[in-house]
Amino acid sequence: MRLSRPMRQTLVGIAAIAAGCSSETGPTSPDGGSMGDGTIDPSDSAFLVTLEDHTDPNRPIRVDLVGENLAIDVDEETISVDVSVVNRGADPLVAPVLVRIGAFRPATVTLLNPDVVEIPGPRPPSGPPPLPYGFDYSDHLGDDGVLDTGEASGPKTWVFHDPGLGAFSFAARVDSGTEPTLRPYVGGVVYHDANRNGRRDRDEGPGMGAVEVAGPNGTGGIGFVGSSGRWFVPVEVPGLHRVRYFDPTDGPQEWIATTPNPIEVVLPPDPKGDPLSFGGADFGVALRRFGSDPVPVVMTERRPDEIAQDPYRLIEVALRGDVLVLHVQYSGGCRPDHPLVLYASGDFRESNPVQTWMLLAHDDLGDPCEAIIDRNVVFDLDPVRQSYVDAYGEPGVVILHFLDFMGNRHTFEFGP
């Protein structure tokens, strides 16, 4: 990553600062920077860490990281603190401004809400420790995107997981420009594709999730989607980059891509050999629901005759938007609700539009009773759409042939 005047890494040591977590200029490091000593102590309510860069002795750069409103969640063992960046140098700092932290001591401490997580490549044994986490302050510098001398940025909340809630330290640095030049990056917008048509319509707002960028030299990073839907990941080298959307949460709902995922982006070099930035890696996303109706269809590579089925009677079948509604009857009553799984083939038959089959697998669990069980089941067909996107690169129409237990075929047109 090249900046117009990047600040170098300044370490924050483990030295036991008692209260206030205060840090001013310390001993000079071998690379000319200034070492600062400080810790975050859960018993305090604020901290101050000073970072300096003396690469150019005529234009030294100094930045304070000011943490306030420290709060503790005892049950979750987390510490949150609002951190602002203050320019103490003589020259303005210009967006982009990225605060990097890492090298936690003890190593059990982790950061829960970074804007960027970088995947570093191999580093020389004599090099500084990697700082994988980043907070992007570019949108917190005021309307002009410049942090003048003595000016403070808006705060961003940092959330740490601190097992045992003991004092800990971290290394930090600030990457910033001193003139309005863009650093190389891959970025874009993640939007809520509510109608799942693969394009952003006027009334569709931002989505959620994260995007991973993998570069040709093994380095990469993860950019988390902001409240505006925007994301970015700094890049280091030209060439082919693989860009993949994913949902990092683990809850009852999952965001899935409705546009091609992953995508490949080629970054050509500029005259200096640095990669040119690309800001058009956009993804449409929509919610897939689990744990309640509708139940996702299961994509399979098996043939229909390889899927076991116990008898059932199909009363009615209807496609309603993205869901297939089945009204079925079967005999039973001595066992809990019999499992009903809808399968669809991921091996599309080439035609225009393409075609595939579906069938309902009923497992009677060996139920000996003969009462008539009447059920309505609803299945989410989103996995069919996603399989189509994976195969052809964009949403499209699929002709669905649902085969019931009696061998009857019910045909529907689904998508895009």
C-alpha positions as CSV (number, residue, x, y, z in Angstrom):
1,M,0.0,0.0,0.0
2,R,1.5,3.4,-1.0
3,L,0.5,6.6,0.6
4,S,1.7,10.1,-0.1
5,R,3.4,10.2,3.3
6,P,2.6,7.2,5.3
7,M,3.2,7.1,9.0
8,R,5.4,4.2,10.1
9,Q,4.5,1.7,12.8
10,T,4.9,2.9,16.3
11,L,4.8,0.2,19.0
12,V,2.9,0.5,22.2
13,G,4.6,-1.6,24.8
14,I,3.4,-3.7,27.7
15,A,5.0,-1.4,30.3
16,A,2.7,-1.1,33.3
17,I,1.2,2.3,33.2
18,A,-0.9,2.6,36.3
19,A,-3.9,4.7,35.8
20,G,-5.1,6.7,32.8
21,C,-3.4,4.5,30.3
22,S,-1.4,7.7,29.4
23,S,1.4,7.7,26.9
24,E,3.7,10.5,25.8
25,T,6.9,10.4,23.8
26,G,9.2,7.6,24.9
27,P,12.6,6.3,23.8
28,T,13.6,6.4,20.2
29,S,13.2,3.2,18.2
30,P,15.9,1.9,15.8
31,D,13.9,3.0,12.8
32,G,13.7,6.6,13.9
33,G,10.1,6.4,15.2
34,S,9.1,7.1,18.8
35,M,8.2,4.3,21.1
36,G,5.2,4.8,23.4
37,D,4.4,2.8,26.5
38,G,0.8,2.2,27.5
39,T,-1.9,-0.2,28.4
40,I,-5.7,-0.3,28.5
41,D,-6.8,-1.1,32.0
42,P,-10.5,-1.9,32.6
43,S,-10.4,0.0,35.8
44,D,-9.8,3.3,33.9
45,S,-12.2,5.4,31.9
46,A,-9.8,6.8,29.2
47,F,-6.4,6.4,27.6
48,L,-4.0,8.4,25.5
49,V,-1.4,7.0,23.1
50,T,1.0,9.1,21.1
51,L,2.4,8.0,17.8
52,E,5.2,9.8,16.0
53,D,7.0,9.4,12.7
54,H,10.5,11.1,12.2
55,T,11.1,9.7,8.7
56,D,11.4,13.3,7.5
57,P,13.1,15.3,10.4
58,N,11.9,18.5,8.8
59,R,8.3,17.4,8.9
60,P,7.7,15.1,11.8
61,I,4.2,13.7,12.2
62,R,2.6,13.2,15.5
63,V,-0.9,11.8,16.2
64,D,-2.7,11.1,19.5
65,L,-5.2,8.3,19.9
66,V,-7.6,9.5,22.5
67,G,-9.9,6.9,24.1
68,E,-12.9,7.9,26.2
69,N,-16.1,6.4,27.5
70,L,-14.5,3.0,28.3
71,A,-17.3,0.5,29.1
72,I,-17.2,-3.1,30.3
73,D,-19.5,-6.0,29.7
74,V,-18.7,-8.4,32.5
75,D,-20.8,-11.3,31.1
76,E,-19.4,-11.1,27.6
77,E,-15.9,-10.1,28.8
78,T,-15.7,-7.2,26.4
79,I,-14.3,-3.7,26.6
80,S,-15.6,-0.9,24.4
81,V,-14.0,2.5,24.1
82,D,-14.6,5.6,21.8
83,V,-11.3,6.5,20.1
84,S,-10.6,9.8,18.3
85,V,-7.5,10.7,16.2
86,V,-5.9,14.1,17.1
87,N,-3.4,15.7,14.8
88,R,-0.5,17.1,16.9
89,G,1.8,17.6,14.0
90,A,2.5,20.8,12.0
91,D,1.1,19.5,8.8
92,P,-2.5,18.5,7.9
93,L,-3.4,14.9,7.5
94,V,-5.6,14.0,4.5
95,A,-8.0,11.1,4.0
96,P,-7.6,8.2,3.7
97,V,-6.8,7.8,7.4
98,L,-6.5,4.2,8.6
99,V,-5.6,3.3,12.3
100,R,-4.0,-0.1,12.4
101,I,-3.7,-2.1,15.6
102,G,-2.5,-5.6,16.6
103,A,0.2,-7.5,18.4
104,F,-2.0,-7.8,21.5
105,R,-0.3,-8.8,24.8
106,P,-1.6,-11.0,26.1
107,A,-2.4,-12.7,22.8
108,T,-5.8,-13.9,24.1
109,V,-7.2,-10.4,23.5
110,T,-9.0,-9.9,20.2
111,L,-10.7,-7.1,18.3
112,L,-14.4,-7.7,17.5
113,N,-15.5,-4.9,15.2
114,P,-12.7,-3.7,12.8
115,D,-13.5,-2.1,9.5
116,V,-10.6,-4.0,7.8
117,V,-8.9,-7.2,8.5
118,E,-5.8,-7.7,6.5
119,I,-4.2,-11.1,5.7
120,P,-0.5,-10.4,5.7
121,G,2.0,-12.3,3.7
122,P,5.4,-13.5,5.0
123,R,7.4,-10.8,6.6
124,P,11.2,-10.7,7.2
125,P,12.3,-12.0,10.6
126,S,13.6,-8.5,11.4
127,G,10.5,-6.8,10.4
128,P,7.8,-5.3,12.7
129,P,4.9,-7.4,13.9
130,P,1.9,-7.5,11.6
131,L,-1.0,-5.2,12.5
132,P,-4.0,-7.0,10.8
133,Y,-6.9,-4.9,12.2
134,G,-7.8,-1.4,10.8
135,F,-10.3,1.3,11.6
136,D,-11.1,3.7,8.7
137,Y,-11.5,7.3,9.9
138,S,-11.8,8.8,6.5
139,D,-15.4,9.6,7.0
140,H,-14.8,11.1,10.4
141,L,-12.5,14.0,9.4
142,G,-15.1,16.6,8.8
143,D,-16.6,17.8,5.5
144,D,-13.2,18.7,4.0
145,G,-11.6,15.2,4.6
146,V,-8.6,17.0,6.2
147,L,-7.4,16.8,9.8
148,D,-5.7,20.1,10.5
149,T,-3.1,20.7,13.3
150,G,-4.9,20.4,16.7
151,E,-8.1,19.0,15.1
152,A,-9.7,15.9,16.4
153,S,-11.6,13.4,14.3
154,G,-15.0,12.1,15.2
155,P,-14.9,9.0,17.5
156,K,-15.2,5.4,16.5
157,T,-16.1,2.7,19.0
158,W,-13.5,-0.1,19.4
159,V,-14.7,-3.3,21.0
160,F,-12.2,-5.8,22.5
161,H,-12.8,-9.3,23.8
162,D,-10.6,-9.5,26.9
163,P,-10.8,-12.9,28.7
164,G,-10.5,-12.2,32.4
165,L,-10.9,-8.5,31.8
166,G,-7.2,-7.8,32.7
167,A,-5.0,-5.0,31.5
168,F,-3.6,-5.4,28.0
169,S,-1.5,-3.6,25.4
170,F,-1.4,-3.4,21.6
171,A,0.8,-2.0,18.8
172,A,-0.7,0.8,16.7
173,R,0.1,2.9,13.7
174,V,-1.7,5.5,11.6
175,D,-1.6,5.4,7.8
176,S,-2.5,8.7,6.3
177,G,-1.9,11.0,3.3
178,T,-0.6,14.5,3.4
179,E,-2.0,15.4,0.0
180,P,-5.3,14.2,-1.6
181,T,-4.0,11.0,-3.3
182,L,-5.8,7.7,-3.2
183,R,-4.1,4.6,-1.9
184,P,-4.6,1.4,-3.9
185,Y,-7.7,-0.5,-3.0
186,V,-10.6,-2.7,-4.1
187,G,-14.0,-1.5,-3.0
188,G,-17.6,-1.2,-3.9
189,V,-21.2,-1.2,-2.6
190,V,-23.2,-4.0,-1.1
191,Y,-26.9,-3.3,-1.6
192,H,-30.1,-5.0,-0.5
193,D,-31.5,-6.6,-3.7
194,A,-35.0,-6.9,-2.3
195,N,-36.5,-8.1,-5.6
196,R,-33.5,-10.4,-6.3
197,N,-33.2,-9.2,-9.9
198,G,-29.5,-8.8,-9.8
199,R,-29.3,-5.1,-10.2
200,R,-29.7,-2.1,-7.8
201,D,-33.1,-0.4,-8.2
202,R,-33.8,3.1,-7.1
203,D,-35.5,2.2,-3.8
204,E,-33.0,-0.5,-2.7
205,G,-30.8,0.5,0.3
206,P,-27.6,-0.8,1.7
207,G,-27.0,-4.4,2.6
208,M,-24.9,-6.1,5.3
209,G,-22.0,-8.5,5.5
210,A,-18.3,-8.6,4.5
211,V,-16.1,-8.9,1.5
212,E,-12.8,-10.8,1.2
213,V,-10.2,-9.8,-1.3
214,A,-7.4,-12.3,-2.2
215,G,-4.5,-10.9,-4.2
216,P,-2.0,-12.8,-6.5
217,N,0.8,-12.7,-4.0
218,G,-1.1,-14.5,-1.2
219,T,-2.0,-11.3,0.7
220,G,-5.5,-10.0,1.0
221,G,-8.0,-8.7,3.4
222,I,-11.6,-8.5,4.6
223,G,-13.6,-5.3,4.4
224,F,-16.8,-5.1,6.5
225,V,-19.8,-3.4,5.0
226,G,-20.5,0.0,6.5
227,S,-23.9,1.6,7.2
228,S,-23.9,3.2,3.8
229,G,-23.3,-0.2,2.1
230,R,-19.7,0.7,1.1
231,W,-16.6,-1.4,1.7
232,F,-13.0,-1.4,0.8
233,V,-9.8,-3.4,1.2
234,P,-6.3,-2.0,0.6
235,V,-4.2,-3.9,-1.9
236,E,-0.5,-4.2,-2.5
237,V,0.3,-5.5,-6.0
238,P,-1.2,-5.4,-9.5
239,G,-2.8,-8.5,-11.0
240,L,-5.8,-10.7,-10.6
241,H,-7.7,-10.3,-7.3
242,R,-10.6,-12.7,-6.3
243,V,-13.4,-10.8,-4.5
244,R,-15.9,-12.8,-2.5
245,Y,-19.0,-11.6,-0.5
246,F,-20.0,-13.5,2.7
247,D,-22.1,-13.1,5.8
248,P,-19.9,-13.3,8.9
249,T,-22.8,-13.5,11.3
250,D,-24.1,-16.6,12.9
251,G,-27.8,-16.1,13.4
252,P,-31.3,-17.3,12.3
253,Q,-31.0,-15.2,9.1
254,E,-28.2,-15.3,6.4
255,W,-27.4,-12.7,3.7
256,I,-26.6,-14.4,0.4
257,A,-25.4,-12.8,-2.9
258,T,-27.9,-12.4,-5.7
259,T,-25.2,-11.3,-8.1
260,P,-22.1,-13.2,-9.3
261,N,-20.0,-14.3,-6.3
262,P,-17.1,-14.5,-6.3
263,I,-15.9,-12.0,-9.0
264,E,-12.5,-11.5,-10.4
265,V,-10.9,-8.0,-10.7
266,V,-7.7,-7.3,-12.6
267,L,-5.7,-4.3,-11.3
268,P,-3.2,-3.0,-13.9
269,P,-0.1,-1.2,-12.7
270,D,0.4,2.5,-12.7
271,P,3.7,4.0,-14.1
272,K,5.4,3.4,-10.7
273,G,4.3,-0.3,-10.7
274,D,1.6,0.2,-8.0
275,P,-1.9,-1.3,-8.6
276,L,-4.6,1.0,-9.8
277,S,-7.6,1.1,-7.6
278,F,-11.0,-0.3,-8.5
279,G,-14.2,0.9,-6.8
280,G,-16.9,-1.0,-8.7
281,A,-16.9,-4.4,-7.1
282,D,-20.6,-4.3,-6.1
283,F,-22.8,-7.1,-4.7
284,G,-26.5,-7.5,-4.5
285,V,-27.6,-9.4,-1.4
286,A,-30.9,-10.8,0.1
287,L,-31.9,-12.6,3.2
288,R,-32.2,-16.4,3.3
289,R,-34.2,-17.6,6.3
290,F,-33.5,-20.7,8.3
291,G,-35.3,-22.5,11.2
292,S,-38.8,-21.7,10.0
293,D,-40.9,-21.7,6.9
294,P,-39.9,-21.4,4.2
295,V,-37.3,-24.2,4.3
296,P,-34.5,-23.9,1.7
297,V,-34.5,-26.4,-1.1
298,V,-31.5,-28.8,-1.0
299,M,-29.4,-28.8,-4.2
300,T,-28.1,-32.3,-5.1
301,E,-26.1,-34.0,-7.8
302,R,-28.0,-37.3,-7.3
303,R,-30.5,-38.7,-9.8
304,P,-34.2,-38.8,-8.9
305,D,-34.1,-42.6,-8.5
306,E,-31.3,-42.4,-6.0
307,I,-33.5,-40.4,-3.5
308,A,-35.7,-42.5,-1.2
309,Q,-39.4,-41.6,-1.0
310,D,-42.2,-42.9,1.2
311,P,-45.7,-42.6,-0.2
312,Y,-47.6,-39.3,0.0
313,R,-50.5,-37.7,-1.9
314,L,-50.0,-34.3,-3.5
315,I,-53.2,-32.2,-3.1
316,E,-51.9,-28.9,-4.5
317,V,-48.7,-27.3,-5.7
318,A,-48.1,-23.6,-6.4
319,L,-45.1,-21.4,-7.1
320,R,-45.6,-18.1,-5.3
321,G,-42.7,-15.7,-5.9
322,D,-39.6,-17.3,-4.5
323,V,-41.3,-20.2,-2.6
324,L,-42.9,-23.5,-3.6
325,V,-46.0,-24.3,-1.6
326,L,-47.0,-27.9,-1.3
327,H,-50.2,-29.3,0.2
328,V,-49.7,-33.0,0.9
329,Q,-51.3,-35.9,2.8
330,Y,-49.9,-39.1,4.1
331,S,-50.8,-41.8,6.6
332,G,-49.3,-41.8,10.1
333,G,-49.9,-40.3,13.5
334,C,-47.7,-42.4,15.8
335,R,-44.5,-40.6,15.1
336,P,-43.6,-36.9,15.2
337,D,-44.0,-34.9,12.0
338,H,-42.5,-36.9,9.2
339,P,-39.4,-35.2,7.6
340,L,-40.2,-33.6,4.2
341,V,-37.2,-32.5,2.2
342,L,-37.4,-30.8,-1.2
343,Y,-34.5,-31.6,-3.5
344,A,-33.5,-29.9,-6.7
345,S,-30.8,-30.9,-9.2
346,G,-27.8,-28.5,-9.5
347,D,-27.0,-30.1,-12.9
348,F,-29.0,-27.8,-15.1
349,R,-30.1,-29.2,-18.5
350,E,-29.0,-26.9,-21.2
351,S,-31.8,-25.3,-23.1
352,N,-33.3,-21.8,-23.4
353,P,-34.2,-21.3,-20.6
354,V,-32.3,-24.0,-18.7
355,Q,-34.2,-26.8,-16.9
356,T,-33.9,-28.8,-13.8
357,W,-36.1,-31.2,-11.7
358,M,-37.3,-31.2,-8.1
359,L,-38.9,-33.9,-5.9
360,L,-40.2,-34.2,-2.4
361,A,-38.5,-36.8,-0.2
362,H,-41.0,-38.1,2.5
363,D,-39.6,-40.2,5.3
364,D,-42.4,-41.9,7.3
365,L,-40.0,-43.0,10.1
366,G,-41.7,-46.5,10.0
367,D,-44.9,-45.0,11.4
368,P,-47.4,-47.9,11.6
369,C,-50.5,-45.7,12.1
370,E,-53.0,-45.0,9.4
371,A,-54.5,-41.6,10.3
372,I,-54.5,-39.1,7.4
373,I,-52.0,-36.3,8.1
374,D,-52.7,-33.1,6.2
375,R,-49.8,-30.6,5.9
376,N,-48.9,-27.5,4.0
377,V,-45.1,-27.0,3.6
378,V,-43.3,-24.1,2.0
379,F,-39.8,-24.2,0.4
380,D,-37.5,-21.4,-0.4
381,L,-36.1,-21.7,-3.9
382,D,-33.2,-19.2,-3.4
383,P,-30.6,-22.0,-3.6
384,V,-31.8,-22.7,-7.2
385,R,-31.2,-19.0,-8.0
386,Q,-27.8,-19.0,-6.4
387,S,-26.8,-22.2,-8.2
388,Y,-27.7,-20.6,-11.5
389,V,-25.6,-17.5,-10.7
390,D,-22.7,-19.7,-9.8
391,A,-23.0,-21.6,-13.1
392,Y,-23.7,-18.7,-15.5
393,G,-22.5,-15.6,-13.7
394,E,-25.8,-13.7,-13.5
395,P,-29.5,-14.4,-12.6
396,G,-31.7,-16.0,-15.1
397,V,-34.8,-18.0,-15.8
398,V,-35.0,-21.7,-14.8
399,I,-37.8,-24.1,-15.9
400,L,-38.6,-26.2,-12.8
401,H,-40.1,-29.7,-13.2
402,F,-41.5,-30.9,-9.9
403,L,-42.0,-34.7,-9.8
404,D,-44.6,-35.9,-7.3
405,F,-44.7,-39.4,-5.8
406,M,-47.1,-40.7,-8.4
407,G,-44.7,-39.6,-11.2
408,N,-46.7,-36.6,-12.3
409,R,-44.8,-33.6,-13.6
410,H,-45.7,-30.1,-12.6
411,T,-43.8,-27.4,-14.5
412,F,-43.0,-23.8,-13.4
413,E,-40.9,-20.9,-14.7
414,F,-38.7,-19.5,-11.9
415,G,-36.6,-16.3,-11.8
416,P,-34.6,-14.3,-12.4
